[in-house]
Each structure stands twice: as C-alpha cells, then as structure tokens.
Amino acid sequence: MAEDYESMTVSELKELLKQRELKLSGKKSDLIERLLEFDGVETDDESGADASTDASTDASTDDEDSGDSDESEDFDEFDDEDWDDEEEDDEYVVKQKPELDDVTKAAFALRAEQKKKTPSFRRQEWYRYRRLAKSGWRKPSGMDSKLRRNYKYRGALVKIGHGKVTEARWLHSSGFREVMVHNAIDLDDINPATQAARVGATVGGRKREQIHLRADELGIRILNRRRGV
C-alpha cells in the first residue's frame, strides 16, 4: 500500500483523504503518513472483530466487566462536562450592543460594503524583504519609485478616494466608538450607549481587573477584554 501512495500525485492523495474525511493540509509525506495511519486503524478494528468472534464463554463476563467500566467512564465524563459548563457560565459576559440611529446604521452598512472593495495597501518592496512584509503602510519615496509613480503592476496607493463614509468613520466593527482607558476613573466619562472602552497596553493585571469590574457595574463594553479577568 505504501508503494501505491508514493506513486500517486498530491491531488490523488487529497482525494483519498477527502473520501476518508481526513485533513488535507501538509506535504506529500504528511498525506501519506495520514493515510497509512488510517489504514492501520482499520486493520486493528478488523483484527479486533475476528478476535471477538473466536472468544469463548469468558467473553460474557468480560463484557459485563467492561460494561461497568464504561458506565463509570461515562459518569466521569459527565461530571467533567458539567464542571466545564459551570466554569464557562461563570466567565461568560454578555456583550453590549450600541444604540445607533438610522443614519449611522446605513452608513455602517455602507462602510462594510466599501471595505470589501478596498485594496490591501502594502509597503514598497514588501515582497523583497520579510521585515517589510510584516510592517504597515509607508508613503513611498524615491525619484524612480514605481509605487510612488503609481505604475499599474505595483500595489495601490493610499489616496483620498479610498476613504469611507464620514458618518461611520472611526467606528469599531461592533458599532461603538473606542475610548482609551488606563484606570477605572476613566470609565466615568464613557457613554455606554455609543462608546466602548479599550484598555491600554501598559495597564497591569491588577488595575485591569478593577477596570473590568467597574465596566460591568456601568454596563460598558471592553473591546480587548481578556478571558478569565
């Protein structure tokens, strides 16, 4: 079987994986290894079925013992699931929704449609250097820069024409306007109906917990809330 897999192409191997409902990602060696593991499981199952047919009268007692163990395992699994559900219920926090007027809602929907047509702005020479590929947009410079001269085979330039609708500008994807906070006192100036808080990156864990507790009291949504805090 291994030789047959080696002679197949990647597309043929992926077709076999799709039929067996297995993952399709990885190199050719990974695909072959995944198929071999699947075949090994099938052979083990078949051998186990043959052994069960040749079993003697001791099989009944073994089945009873295994039944008891299965019940205990099911009981343990049930307890674990209940415990996980309780933990999730304690940590779950309802996310607040903004109160938007009709004009803002229409502008928000229009901005979402415009964003689908917006090109991805890449830095000059981003394809040549990895460090530039990870960085954000920078205005191209240089007398002979093809990107600055807006050649078609280069990337798109940031222009005023790519701007979004004014009524929805600076809105978060949730519909709130972001307000940076660094302590619990900053939350008093936030309107929970239209504004949401974003905790600063330099805020420590203890102060962040205080901000979360105060935000829950005021009904303010925190955009970068950490799980378990």
matplotlib code that plots the C-alpha trace (Angstrom):
import matplotlib.pyplot as plt

x = [0.0, 2.9, 4.3, 0.9, 0.7, 4.2, 3.4, 0.3, 0.2, -0.8, -4.2, -4.9, -3.8, -6.0, -9.0, -8.4, -8.2, -11.4, -13.1, -11.9, -12.9, -9.3, -7.3, -6.0, -3.2, 0.5, 3.2, 3.0, 4.8, 2.3, -0.6, 0.9, 1.5, -2.1, -3.4, -1.2, -2.4, -6.0, -5.3, -3.7, -6.7, -8.9, -6.8, -6.8, -10.6, -10.9, -8.5, -10.4, -13.6, -12.1, -10.8, -14.2, -15.9, -13.3, -13.8, -15.1, -17.6, -15.3, -16.4, -19.7, -18.0, -15.6, -18.5, -20.1, -16.9, -16.3, -19.9, -19.3, -16.1, -17.9, -20.6, -18.0, -16.2, -19.4, -20.1, -16.7, -17.0, -20.4, -19.1, -16.2, -18.6, -20.8, -17.8, -16.7, -20.1, -20.2, -16.8, -17.9, -21.1, -19.1, -16.7, -19.3, -20.1, -22.9, -21.6, -23.3, -24.8, -24.6, -27.6, -27.3, -29.7, -30.9, -28.4, -25.4, -26.7, -27.0, -23.5, -22.1, -23.6, -22.2, -18.8, -18.8, -19.6, -16.9, -14.3, -14.8, -13.6, -10.7, -7.3, -4.6, -2.1, 1.4, 4.7, 7.2, 9.4, 7.3, 7.8, 11.6, 12.2, 10.4, 10.7, 8.9, 6.1, 5.3, 5.3, 2.4, 1.9, 4.6, 4.5, 6.8, 9.8, 12.4, 12.6, 12.3, 9.9, 7.4, 5.0, 5.2, 4.7, 1.6, 2.5, -0.3, 1.8, 2.7, 0.4, -2.3, -1.5, -3.3, -5.5, -8.4, -10.6, -10.3, -11.9, -15.0, -18.4, -17.9, -20.8, -19.2, -15.6, -13.6, -16.3, -15.3, -16.6, -19.1, -20.5, -19.0, -16.6, -13.4, -12.2, -8.8, -8.8, -5.9, -7.8, -11.3, -11.8, -11.6, -14.8, -17.0, -16.7, -17.8, -21.4, -22.3, -24.9, -22.4, -18.9, -16.8, -13.5, -10.2, -7.7, -4.2, -1.4, 0.7, -2.1, -1.1, -3.2, -4.5, -5.6, -7.1, -9.2, -10.5, -11.4, -13.3, -15.3, -16.1, -17.1, -19.5, -21.1, -21.6, -22.6, -19.7, -18.2, -14.5, -13.2, -10.0, -11.3, -9.1, -10.6, -10.6, -10.3]
y = [0.0, 2.4, 2.0, 2.8, 6.0, 7.0, 6.7, 8.9, 12.6, 15.1, 15.7, 12.0, 11.7, 14.5, 12.9, 9.8, 11.9, 13.6, 10.3, 9.2, 12.6, 13.4, 16.7, 17.8, 20.1, 19.3, 18.0, 14.8, 12.8, 14.0, 13.0, 9.5, 9.1, 10.2, 7.6, 4.8, 5.7, 5.4, 2.1, 0.8, 1.7, -0.2, -3.3, -3.1, -2.9, -5.9, -8.0, -7.0, -8.1, -11.5, -12.0, -11.2, -14.0, -16.6, -15.7, -18.4, -18.2, -15.8, -13.1, -12.7, -12.0, -9.6, -7.8, -7.4, -6.0, -3.7, -2.5, -1.5, 0.3, 2.1, 3.3, 4.6, 6.3, 7.8, 9.1, 10.7, 12.3, 13.6, 15.2, 16.8, 18.3, 19.7, 21.2, 22.8, 24.2, 25.8, 27.4, 28.8, 30.2, 32.0, 33.5, 34.4, 38.1, 39.5, 41.8, 45.1, 46.4, 50.1, 52.3, 53.6, 55.8, 55.0, 57.3, 55.7, 52.2, 52.9, 54.4, 51.5, 49.0, 51.1, 51.2, 47.4, 47.1, 49.7, 47.8, 44.7, 46.7, 48.4, 47.1, 45.8, 48.6, 47.1, 48.8, 49.5, 46.4, 44.3, 41.2, 41.5, 41.8, 39.9, 42.7, 45.0, 42.4, 42.4, 46.2, 48.6, 51.1, 53.8, 56.5, 55.6, 57.8, 58.0, 59.7, 56.4, 54.7, 52.7, 52.6, 56.4, 56.9, 54.7, 52.0, 49.6, 46.5, 47.8, 48.0, 50.5, 53.9, 55.3, 58.1, 60.2, 58.2, 55.1, 56.9, 55.5, 57.2, 60.1, 59.2, 55.8, 56.9, 55.8, 53.4, 50.0, 46.9, 46.4, 49.9, 51.6, 54.5, 53.5, 55.3, 54.5, 53.9, 53.4, 53.2, 52.7, 56.5, 57.0, 54.9, 57.6, 59.7, 57.0, 56.8, 53.1, 53.6, 54.7, 54.3, 51.3, 51.1, 49.8, 49.1, 50.5, 48.0, 49.3, 48.6, 45.8, 42.8, 44.2, 47.5, 45.8, 43.6, 46.8, 48.3, 45.2, 45.1, 48.8, 48.4, 45.6, 47.8, 50.7, 48.4, 49.4, 47.1, 46.4, 45.7, 44.0, 42.1, 39.2, 35.8, 34.9, 38.6]
z = [0.0, 0.8, -2.7, -4.2, -2.2, -3.2, -6.9, -6.5, -7.0, -4.3, -5.8, -5.9, -2.3, -1.2, -3.0, -0.9, 2.2, 1.4, 1.0, 4.4, 5.9, 6.9, 6.9, 3.5, 4.7, 4.8, 2.5, 0.4, 3.1, 5.7, 3.5, 3.0, 6.7, 7.5, 5.0, 6.5, 10.0, 8.8, 7.2, 10.3, 12.4, 10.0, 10.2, 14.0, 14.0, 11.7, 13.8, 16.9, 15.3, 14.5, 18.0, 19.4, 17.2, 18.4, 22.1, 24.4, 27.3, 29.2, 26.7, 28.6, 31.9, 30.2, 28.6, 32.0, 33.5, 30.5, 30.8, 34.4, 33.5, 30.6, 32.9, 35.3, 32.5, 31.2, 34.7, 35.0, 31.6, 32.5, 35.7, 33.7, 31.2, 33.9, 35.6, 32.4, 31.7, 35.2, 34.6, 31.3, 32.8, 35.4, 32.9, 30.3, 30.0, 27.8, 25.1, 25.0, 21.7, 20.6, 20.2, 16.6, 14.8, 11.3, 9.6, 11.4, 10.7, 7.0, 7.0, 8.9, 6.4, 3.5, 5.1, 5.3, 1.6, 0.7, 2.8, 0.6, -2.4, -0.7, -1.9, 0.5, 0.9, 1.0, 1.8, -1.0, -1.7, 0.7, -1.5, -1.4, 2.4, 5.1, 7.6, 5.2, 4.6, 8.3, 8.6, 7.8, 5.1, 4.4, 1.9, -1.0, -1.7, -4.3, -7.7, -9.6, -7.3, -9.3, -6.5, -6.0, -9.7, -9.4, -12.0, -12.5, -11.8, -8.4, -5.4, -4.7, -3.2, -0.2, -1.6, -0.5, -2.8, -0.6, 2.4, 3.9, 4.6, 7.1, 9.4, 10.2, 10.3, 13.4, 14.4, 15.7, 13.9, 16.7, 16.1, 19.2, 19.3, 21.0, 24.1, 25.6, 29.3, 31.8, 35.1, 36.5, 36.8, 33.0, 32.7, 34.3, 31.1, 28.8, 27.4, 27.4, 24.6, 21.9, 23.3, 24.3, 26.3, 25.2, 28.0, 27.4, 26.6, 29.6, 32.2, 34.6, 35.6, 39.0, 37.6, 34.5, 36.8, 38.6, 35.2, 34.2, 37.5, 37.2, 33.5, 34.4, 37.0, 34.5, 31.6, 29.5, 26.9, 26.8, 23.3, 24.3, 27.3, 28.4, 29.2, 32.9, 34.0]

ax = plt.figure().add_subplot(projection="3d")
ax.plot(x, y, z, "-o")
ax.set_aspect("equal")
plt.show()
